[in-house]
Amino acid sequence: MNKNKNSSLAIVILAAGAASRFGSVKQLAVHQNKTLLQHKIDTCCQLNQYDSYVVLGAAYQQIIAATDFGNCQVIHNIHWHSGMSSSIKAAITELGHLYDGILFLAADQVLVEYKKLAKLIQCWLKYPTKLITAKFDNQIAIPSIFPKQYFHELLALSGDKGGKKVLMAHQENLMCIDLPEAKYDIDRPEDLYKIT
């Protein structure tokens, strides 16, 4: 791992799932002439002062062959079939000792652009011990930034549960940023038409 010396934060794209509801390799579905995963990698590369990673699992070789990762490094989650928690744990295990915080985002949140991620990051830089998360329609969701003191709780997650459990357990230390774009993720092919 080549940790950026100017960065205490890692950006991690979660893209290891099989996307059974989608019916094919969702990470490689095309929106505006790019795959969903390529959109997110390119977005993170715009935040080039921070190290970025992508967690892959299902369809690993197919995604590797079809994707330009740029400076984004790959974490291979061989336990991807255990659910989203396994990807979070794979990232924490590999990166937790290198960074003071990790920003998690989903590969299929295609409308979340780098300026929105930068807003979350700026908030965390100002309050580095706070949990920072997106909010829409009075719900919280990733993208979310977890400071180092919560890594052990992320490692205790199981099944298809994400970091929301940790966020909800520490609402007294939670800061929410309005991010309506986070509402739109892609579960089925028809969802792509809703955001076109």
C-alpha positions in Angstrom: 0.0 0.0 0.0 1.4 3.4 -1.0 -0.1 5.7 1.6 -0.3 9.3 0.5 1.9 11.2 3.0 -0.5 14.1 2.9 -3.6 12.0 3.7 -4.9 10.5 6.9 -8.0 9.4 5.1 -8.7 6.5 2.7 -11.6 6.4 0.3 -13.0 2.9 -0.2 -15.5 1.9 -2.9 -17.6 -1.1 -2.0 -18.0 -3.1 -5.2 -17.7 -6.8 -4.2 -21.4 -8.0 -4.3 -22.9 -10.3 -6.8 -25.9 -8.0 -7.3 -28.4 -10.9 -7.7 -31.3 -8.5 -8.2 -29.6 -6.9 -11.1 -29.2 -10.1 -13.1 -25.7 -9.4 -14.4 -22.5 -7.8 -13.3 -23.9 -4.6 -12.0 -20.5 -3.0 -11.5 -20.0 -3.2 -15.3 -23.5 -1.8 -16.2 -23.1 1.3 -18.4 -24.4 4.7 -17.5 -23.5 7.7 -19.8 -20.8 5.7 -21.6 -19.1 4.5 -18.5 -19.5 1.5 -16.2 -21.0 2.3 -12.7 -17.7 1.3 -11.2 -15.6 3.4 -13.6 -17.8 6.4 -12.6 -16.9 5.9 -9.0 -13.2 5.3 -9.6 -13.0 8.4 -11.7 -14.9 10.4 -9.1 -12.4 9.3 -6.4 -9.4 10.0 -8.6 -10.6 13.7 -8.7 -9.9 13.7 -4.9 -6.3 12.8 -5.7 -4.9 14.1 -2.4 -6.5 11.0 -0.8 -5.6 7.4 -1.4 -8.5 5.4 -2.9 -9.3 1.7 -3.0 -12.0 -0.5 -4.4 -13.1 -3.8 -2.8 -13.9 -6.4 -5.4 -15.2 -9.9 -4.9 -17.8 -11.4 -7.2 -16.8 -11.4 -10.9 -13.4 -10.3 -9.8 -11.5 -11.3 -13.0 -14.2 -9.9 -15.3 -14.2 -6.5 -13.5 -10.4 -6.3 -13.4 -10.2 -6.9 -17.2 -12.8 -4.2 -18.0 -11.8 -1.4 -15.6 -9.2 1.4 -15.6 -8.3 1.7 -12.0 -5.9 4.6 -12.4 -4.3 5.2 -8.9 -7.1 3.3 -7.2 -5.8 0.2 -5.6 -7.8 -3.1 -5.4 -8.6 -5.0 -2.3 -9.7 -8.6 -3.1 -12.5 -9.8 -0.8 -12.5 -13.5 -1.1 -15.3 -13.7 1.5 -17.7 -11.5 -0.6 -20.5 -14.1 -0.4 -20.8 -13.4 3.3 -22.3 -10.0 2.6 -21.4 -6.3 2.7 -19.8 -6.6 6.2 -17.1 -8.8 4.7 -16.0 -6.0 2.4 -15.9 -3.5 5.2 -13.9 -5.9 7.3 -11.5 -6.6 4.4 -10.9 -2.8 4.0 -10.4 -2.3 7.7 -8.0 -5.3 8.0 -5.9 -4.0 5.2 -6.0 -0.3 5.8 -6.9 0.3 9.4 -3.3 0.7 10.6 -2.5 3.2 7.9 -5.3 5.8 8.2 -7.1 7.9 10.8 -10.4 7.6 9.0 -12.0 5.7 6.1 -14.8 7.0 3.8 -17.0 4.2 2.4 -19.1 4.7 -0.6 -21.1 2.3 -2.9 -20.1 1.7 -6.5 -23.8 2.0 -7.6 -24.3 5.5 -6.1 -23.7 7.0 -9.5 -25.1 10.5 -8.8 -22.7 11.1 -5.9 -20.1 13.3 -7.4 -16.7 14.4 -6.0 -17.8 17.8 -4.8 -20.3 16.0 -2.5 -17.6 13.7 -1.2 -15.3 16.7 -0.7 -18.0 18.2 1.5 -18.1 15.2 3.7 -14.3 15.2 3.9 -14.1 18.8 4.8 -16.5 18.2 7.6 -14.4 15.3 8.9 -11.2 17.3 8.6 -12.8 19.9 10.9 -14.2 17.3 13.3 -11.9 14.3 12.9 -13.4 12.3 15.8 -16.9 12.6 14.5 -18.8 10.0 12.4 -19.8 11.8 9.2 -22.6 10.5 7.0 -24.9 11.4 4.2 -28.6 12.0 4.9 -31.6 12.0 2.7 -35.4 12.0 3.5 -34.5 11.8 7.2 -32.5 8.6 6.6 -28.8 8.1 7.0 -26.7 6.2 4.4 -23.3 5.9 2.9 -21.2 7.7 1.9 -19.9 7.7 5.5 -16.7 8.5 7.2 -15.6 6.4 10.1 -12.8 7.6 12.4 -10.2 5.1 13.6 -11.8 4.7 17.1 -14.8 2.9 15.4 -12.8 0.5 13.3 -13.1 -2.3 15.9 -16.9 -2.0 15.8 -16.8 -2.3 12.0 -14.7 -5.4 12.3 -17.5 -6.9 14.5 -20.1 -6.6 11.8 -21.6 -9.7 10.2 -23.7 -10.8 7.3 -25.1 -8.2 4.9 -25.1 -5.4 7.4 -23.2 -2.2 6.6 -21.8 0.5 8.8 -25.3 1.9 9.6 -25.4 -0.2 12.7 -22.3 1.6 14.0 -23.7 5.0 13.0 -26.9 4.4 14.8 -25.2 3.2 17.9 -23.3 6.5 18.2 -25.8 9.2 17.3 -24.4 11.5 19.9 -21.2 11.7 17.9 -22.8 11.7 14.5 -22.9 14.6 12.0 -25.2 14.3 9.0 -24.7 16.1 5.7 -27.7 16.5 3.4 -26.9 14.5 0.3 -30.1 13.7 -1.7 -28.0 12.1 -4.4 -27.2 9.2 -2.0 -30.9 8.1 -2.3 -30.3 6.8 -5.8 -28.5 3.5 -6.0 -28.9 0.8 -8.7 -30.5 -2.4 -7.7 -32.2 -3.4 -11.0 -31.6 -2.5 -14.7 -34.6 -0.3 -14.8 -33.1 1.9 -12.1 -30.6 3.1 -14.6 -33.4 4.7 -16.6 -34.6 6.6 -13.6 -31.3 8.5 -13.3 -30.8 9.1 -17.0 
